[in-house]
């Protein structure tokens, strides 16, 4: 009886901790939802004006999108710092300053800056910096400074001492992070990922899912591989049209048509799942708000609104639905059930239409997408 009660108590504690964890990441993600939503709208409208031959307006919207997306990691660091300091009753002003200094130092040590705006662009460091700052502030209390108090000279001296210790800690962490980063590059730099093969494609898609689940745009993070994939696809299609080689099963169009429907993680499956089965009114309203953009494969509203990022329950299908979709599409093409992808498509082309175009205006592509979406909804 005692063991049973103890297990129940531990289970209740874990459930409470997990609920608190989900609430915290939801609160932080929702604070940044206007930024991500505005970025998505800028991308969508920018593409629309570009197709309508309004190049000036399109360029302005795309530039605004780049500004917002580059500012996102810093905003995430600031809001996370504010949230953690407010929750733990630590001086918010000092906490945010400490966290930003750590964030910039770690980013500078590893050259993790956006090339245009010179802002730190690593989401993991944006979250790690406030957490490390929280650990420090719990060990070394930050008291509020009262200028007219009798002990103000002593208090300011203590603050200087605390900040000096933190600066030394920042220097050490920056040096350590640089060493770890260089060691990782040396150990794994010899491995070459080939997303055009079965095993390489599954690994590539897994990495994209893992990065997306922690708020990192995997296509930007793996840009050299994506560029290689696009160039290899273009060369293969040119040779195939000349009758030199057969069309590859896996290509850039393969990923865009079957593994990014509704955005990363085949998010259109999650959207329909919410609309069809969810009894949570907030989730339903969020899905309805996300619908116009998910149709064009922009899923930031779901990614940061539910949220999917850092949410173990949703990370599992977020990663595995595209992997299973990969297997289904690969098998269907390899046995000749449907034709291979014979052209590249714009990544914003809506699902069903993208499959139709990618397979040379064949309804088979749309039907295969519809089957994959149905399987994804059940998963």
N, C-alpha and C positions, 0 to 999 in steps of 0.2 A: 504494500500500500504506500509505504514511504517512497519507494523508488518510482512508483507510478505518479505520485504527486510532484516529485522532484523533476521528472521528465516533462510533466505538463507545465510546471513553472518555467523551466528552461525554454520550452517551446513558445510559451507566451512572451517571454523576454525577447526571443529571437524575432517573433512576429512584430512586436512593438518596435524593436530596433529597425527592422526592415521597413515598416510603415513610415517611421520617422525619416529614414534614409530616402525613400521614394518621395516623401513630401518635400524634403529639402531640395533635391535635384529638380523637382517639378517647380518649386517656388522660384529657384534661380533661373531655370529655363524660360518660365513664363515672363519674367522680367525682361528677358532679351527677345521675346517673341515679336514685339513690334519691329525690332531691327531686322530679324531674319525674314519676317513677312514683307517688309518694305524692300529688302534686297531681292526677294523672289519676284515681287511685282515689277521691280526695275528690269530684271532679266527678261521677264515675260513681255512687258511693254517694249523694251528695247528690241527684242527679236521681231515683234509685230511691226514696229515702225521701220525696221530695216527691210522687211519684206515689202512694206508699202513705199519703199524708196525715199523715206524721210531720214537720210543719213545723219544729219546734224542732231536731230532730237534723239535718234537711236544712240549716237555716240555719247551724248550727255547722260542718258539713262544708264548705259553700260558703265560709264565712268563713276556715276553715283553708286552703282552696284559694287564696283571694285573697292570704292572707299569704305562702304559699309562692311563688306566681308573681311577687309583687312583690319578694320577697327574691332571686329567681333572678339578676338582673343583678349585684347586689352580690356574691353568692356566686361567680358566674362570674369576676368581676374578682379576687377574693381567691385563688381556686384557680389561675387562670391566672398570677397574680403569683408564687404559691408554686412552681408548676411551672417557670416560666421561671427564677426565681432559683435553684432547686435544680439545674436542668440546667446553668446557667452558673456555679455556685459563687459567686453573689453573696449577701450577707447577706439571708436571707429576711425577717427582721423589718423591716428598713429598707426593703427593696424593696416589701413589701406596703403599708406606711404611705405611701410615696411614690405608689404607684399609686392607692390609695384617695383621696388628696388630689386627684390629677389628675382622677380619675373624678368626684368630687363637684364640683370646680370647673367642669369642662366641662358637667356636667349643670345646675348652677346658672346658668351663663351663658346657657344656651339653654332654661331652664325645662323640662327633661326629667325631671320627677319624677312618681311615681305620685300621683294626687290624694288618696288616703286615707292612705297610709303615709309619704309624703314621702321615699321612697327613689328613687335614680336608677333609671330604668326602660328605659334604652336599651342593648340588647345590643351594638351596634357600639362604643359608647364603652366598654363594659365590657371589650371585647377590645383596643380601641385604646390604652387607658390603660396596661395592662401592657407593651404593645409599645413605646410611646413611652418609658416608664420604663426599659425594657431598653436602649434606645438611649442614654439619658442615663447610665445606670449603667456602660455599657461605655466611655463617654468619660470619665466621672468615677468613679473606683474608690471603692467603699464598703468601708472596712476595718472589721473588728470592733473594738468598743471594749472595752479591758481596764482596768477601774477601778484596779487596783493597779500598773499599769505606770508606768515612769518618765516616759514621754512622753504620759501621759494628758491633761494640760492642752493640749498641742499637738494631740493627736488629736481632742479634743472641739471645739477651735477650727476644725479642718479640717472636721469634720462640720457645724458651724454654717454655715460658709462654703458647703459643698456644698449644704446644704438651702436656704440663702438664694438661691443661684443657681437651684436647682430651683423655688423659689417664684416667682421672677421669670419663669422660663420658663413656669410654669403660668399666671400672669397673662397673659402674652403669647398663649399658645395659647387661653385662654378668650376673650380679646378677639377674636382672629382667627376662632375658630369661630363666635362670635356674628355677626360681620360676614358670614361665608360663609353662615350660615343665613338671615340677613335678606335677603341678596342673592338667594338661591335662592327665597325666598318672593315677593320682588318680581318676579322674572323668570318664575316659573311659576304665581304665584297667579291669573293671569287665565285659565288653562286649567281647564276643568271636565270632569271625567271622567264619562261617562254609561255605567254598566254595563248599561243596558237595551238597548243597541244592539249590533250585530255587532262593529264596530271597538272601541267603548268597552268591551264585555265582554271581548274578547281582551286589551286593554291592562290592564284591571282585574285579570284573572286572572294576567297576566304579572307585574304588580307584586306580587300576593299570593305568587306562587311565588318571586320574587327575595327578598322579605323573609323568607319562611319558610326559604329556603336559608341565611340567615345568622342564624337563630335568633330572628327577630322575628315575633311574632304579627301577621300582616298585617291580620286583621279588627279587632284593637284599634288598630293603627296608622292604618287607614283607616276608623275608626269613623264619622265624619260621612257618608262615602259609603255605608257599610253601612246606616246608619239611613235615609238617603234611599232606598236600594234597597228596604228593607223597607216603608217608607211608600208608595212608588210601587206596589209589588206589591199591598199591601192596597187601595189606591184602584182599581187596575186590575181586581182580582178583584171588588170590589164593583160597579163599573160594568159589568163583563162579566156578572155574575149578573143585573143589572137589564136587560141587553140593549142597553146604550148603546154599548159598544165591544167589539171582539174581545179575547180573552185574549192578552197579550203572550207571545212565544216565550221571551224571557229574563226571568227573575224571581228573587226570592230562593229560591223552591223549585227553580228550575232549577239554581242553583249548589249548593244543598244536596244535591239528588238525584243530579246527574251529575258534579260537579267536586270533591266532598269525600267520596267514598266511602272509608271507612277513615281519614279525616282529610285534611289538606291534601296536595295532590299526588296525590290518588287513591291513597293509600298501600296500600290493600287489594291493588292490583295488584302492588306490590313484595313484600308479605307472601306472596302465593300464589307469586310467582316464586321466592322464597327456599325456601319449603316444597317446591316441586316440583322445583327444579333445583339448589339450592345443595349443594355438597359440603363446605362449611365447617361443621363441627359447631357452632362458637360462634354462627355466624349462624343456624343452624337452631334452636338452643336459644333465642336471642333472639327469633326470630319466633314460636316457640311461647309464650313468655312474653308477647309483645305481642298475641297473637291475641285474648284475651278483651276487650281494650280497643279494638283496631282494629275489631272488629265493631261497636262503638258510636262509631266515628269519632274515637277518641282515639289519636293516633299519636306521642306524645312518646317512647315507648320506642324506636321505629324512628328517629325524627328525631335523637335524641341518643345512641342506643345503637350504631347501625351505624358512624359517624354519617352522616346525610345532610347536616347543616349543614357548610358550608365544605369539602365533598367534591366536587370537580369532576365525578367520574365519576357520582355519583348526583344531582347538582344538575340535570344535563341532562334525564334523564327526569322528575325531580321537577317541573320547569317545563313540559316539553313534553307529558307525558301528559294533564294537564288541558286544555291548549290543543287537542289533537287530540280529546279527549272533547267539548269545547265544540263543535267543528266537526261531529262526528258527530251529537250530540244536536240541534243547531240545524238541520242539514240534514234529519234524520228528521222533526222537527216541522214545518218549513216546507213540505215537500212533502206533508204529510198522512199520512206513513207511520204516525205515532203521534199521539195527542192531545197538546195542550199541557198544561203544569202548571196545574191548576185549584185548588190549595190550597197553603198553606205547611205545612211539616212541621218537627218538632223536629229540630235538627241532630244529635242523638244516635240518631235512628232508623236501625237497621241497613240496609245496602245490600240491594237486592232488595225488602225490605219498604217502604223509603222511596219507591222508584219506583212501587210498586203503589199506595200511599196518595196520592202526589203527583198521579197521573193519574186520580184519582177511582176508586180500587179497580179499576184496570185492569191485567191481566197484561202489557200492552204495555210499561208502565214498567219492570217487572222484567226483561223480555226485553231491552230496550234497555240497561239497566244491565249485564246479564250480557254482552252483546256488547262494551260499552265496557271492561269489566274484562278480557275476553279479549284485546282489542287492547292494552290497557295492559300485560298480562303479557308479551306478545311484545316490546313496545317496551322 
